[in-house]
Amino acid sequence: MKKQILVGLCLLAAQLTFAQESISLFNGKNLDGWVNHGEEKWFVEDGELICESGPKAEYGYLSTEKFYKDFELTLEFKQEADGNSGVFIRSTFDGTKVSGWQVEVAPPGKDTGGIYESYGRGWLIKPDPEKETVAQAPGSTEVTSWLNGVEMVHLKDEKIGEGEGAIALQIHDGGGIRVKWRNIELIPLD
């Protein structure tokens, strides 16, 4: 399977100030700074953050302890099984119920880079199907997702601008899913 890399996810402030230095959200050694929501498996192996379906094959999330408002986030991922995952932004949790916005991470043709609002309005924007071939200031209301250097979607949405919360990685329910993550970097923009 071709390696998929989510090159950049940006939340841009309406009036950008000087961006701060990059913060590494994952140290490549352990899960310090992260919170596990659910019973799915999250562990570190060879410097990569791995998520796998657990015995109950339910939803699972690994979120940052800190909340972030306006930022640029970059990370790399590789799906090793044909399953759904995602990167949540400005998200809060009640057990495994997540409120926030997900940038989809899925197999080719399944809307990677699109933006979905969990327990809300559902799909806000999906990428144009031809783009999916690349896969094999406070209160910012804009989200742009990139995959392998190609802009997948750009969305302006007032409700996203009101949100603040954790960044979270998701493993979808259904079982048989395994995703590797690395180089998870964040640049605060506020």
C-alpha positions in Angstrom: 0.0 0.0 0.0 1.3 3.4 -0.9 2.3 5.6 2.1 -0.1 8.4 2.7 1.2 11.6 4.2 -1.0 14.3 5.5 1.3 17.2 4.8 -0.4 20.0 6.5 -3.6 20.9 8.3 -4.0 24.6 9.0 -6.3 26.7 11.1 -5.4 30.3 10.1 -6.2 33.4 12.1 -7.8 36.2 10.3 -4.9 38.5 11.1 -1.7 36.4 11.4 0.8 37.5 13.9 4.3 36.0 13.9 4.1 32.3 14.3 5.9 30.7 17.3 8.3 27.9 17.0 7.2 24.4 16.1 6.1 22.1 19.0 6.5 18.4 18.7 3.3 16.8 20.1 4.8 13.2 19.9 8.3 12.5 21.3 8.7 9.2 19.5 9.3 7.3 22.8 6.0 7.2 24.8 2.5 8.7 25.1 3.5 11.6 27.4 1.2 14.5 26.8 -1.6 12.4 25.4 -4.9 11.0 26.9 -6.5 7.7 25.8 -10.2 7.7 25.3 -11.6 4.1 24.9 -10.2 0.6 24.9 -8.4 0.6 21.5 -4.6 0.0 21.4 -2.2 3.0 21.3 1.5 2.3 21.7 4.9 3.4 20.4 7.1 1.1 18.3 10.3 2.1 16.4 9.6 5.8 17.0 6.1 5.7 15.6 2.8 6.1 17.3 0.6 3.0 16.5 -3.1 2.6 16.8 -4.8 -0.8 16.4 -8.3 -2.1 16.9 -8.9 -3.6 20.3 -10.9 -6.7 21.2 -14.2 -4.8 21.2 -13.4 -3.1 17.9 -15.0 0.2 19.0 -14.1 3.9 18.4 -10.9 5.0 20.1 -9.1 8.4 20.4 -5.8 9.6 21.6 -6.0 13.4 22.4 -3.5 16.0 23.5 -3.7 17.0 27.1 -3.6 20.7 26.1 -6.2 22.6 24.1 -5.3 24.5 21.0 -7.1 27.3 19.1 -5.2 28.6 16.1 -2.4 26.6 14.7 -0.7 24.8 11.8 -0.5 21.1 12.3 1.6 18.7 10.2 1.9 14.9 10.6 2.6 11.8 8.7 0.4 8.7 8.7 0.4 5.3 7.1 -2.6 3.0 7.0 -1.6 -0.6 7.2 -5.2 -2.0 6.9 -8.2 -0.8 5.0 -9.9 1.2 7.8 -11.0 4.6 8.7 -9.2 7.1 10.9 -8.9 10.8 11.4 -7.3 13.8 13.0 -9.7 15.8 15.2 -9.2 19.5 16.0 -10.7 21.7 18.7 -12.3 18.7 20.2 -13.6 17.8 23.6 -14.5 14.4 25.0 -17.2 12.7 27.2 -15.9 9.1 27.4 -15.5 8.1 23.7 -18.1 10.7 22.5 -16.1 13.4 20.8 -17.4 16.8 19.9 -15.3 18.6 17.3 -14.1 18.5 13.8 -12.4 15.7 12.0 -10.1 15.8 9.0 -10.7 12.4 7.5 -7.9 9.8 7.1 -9.2 7.0 5.0 -8.4 4.6 2.1 -8.3 6.1 -1.4 -11.7 7.3 -2.6 -13.1 7.7 0.9 -12.7 11.4 1.4 -9.3 11.8 3.0 -8.8 15.5 3.8 -12.5 16.2 4.0 -13.9 17.8 7.2 -16.6 16.1 9.3 -18.3 17.5 12.4 -18.9 14.8 14.9 -22.2 14.8 16.7 -23.2 17.9 14.8 -23.8 18.7 11.1 -21.9 15.7 9.7 -19.9 16.3 6.5 -19.1 20.0 6.0 -16.9 19.5 2.9 -15.4 16.6 1.0 -12.5 16.8 -1.5 -13.1 16.7 -5.2 -12.8 13.0 -6.2 -9.9 13.7 -8.6 -7.8 15.0 -5.7 -7.9 11.7 -3.9 -5.5 10.2 -6.5 -2.7 11.8 -4.5 -3.4 9.5 -1.7 -2.2 6.2 -3.2 -6.0 35.1 15.1 -8.2 33.6 17.8 -11.5 32.6 16.5 -10.1 31.6 13.1 -13.0 30.3 10.9 -10.8 28.8 8.2 -9.5 25.2 7.8 -7.4 24.0 4.9 -6.3 20.4 4.6 -3.4 19.1 2.5 -2.5 15.6 1.4 0.9 14.9 -0.2 1.3 18.6 -1.1 -2.2 18.9 -2.7 -4.8 21.1 -1.2 -7.8 18.9 -0.5 -10.3 21.3 1.0 -10.6 24.9 2.2 -13.5 25.7 4.5 -14.7 28.9 6.1 -17.1 28.1 9.0 -18.2 30.3 11.9 -18.9 27.4 14.2 -15.4 26.1 13.9 -14.2 29.6 14.9 -16.0 29.2 18.2 -14.4 25.9 19.0 -11.4 25.2 21.2 -10.1 21.9 22.3 -7.7 19.0 21.9 -6.1 17.6 18.9 -6.9 13.9 18.7 -6.1 10.9 16.5 -9.0 8.5 15.9 -9.3 4.8 15.2 -12.7 3.9 13.8 -14.9 1.1 15.0 -15.2 -2.1 13.1 -12.0 -3.9 13.8 -8.9 -4.8 11.8 -7.6 -1.3 11.7 -3.9 -0.3 12.1 -2.5 3.1 11.5 1.0 4.5 12.1 1.6 8.2 12.9 4.8 10.2 13.2 6.3 13.7 13.0 3.3 15.3 14.7 4.3 19.0 14.8 2.2 22.0 15.8 3.0 25.7 15.3 0.8 28.0 17.4 -0.6 31.0 15.4 -2.0 33.0 18.4 
